[in-house]
Amino acid sequence: MALTNLAEKIDFVRQTRSENYRESMRLEGVEVKSTNNKTMTKESIIAKYKALAS
């Protein structure tokens, strides 16, 4: 796999980090139920909590 630009490298690291975390937890005997790969932006997080507050 040739990673040619920064965006591809960042996506690869995010995906690999998530997979490694889930696998490490599995090896420790913890079942990770969520495989939610959706990352929230700062704006979406703020909008979520503003909606909950109103």
Secondary structure, DSSP 8 states (H G I E B T S, - for coil): ----SHHHHHHHHHHHHHHHHHHHHHHTT------------HHHHHHHHHHHH-
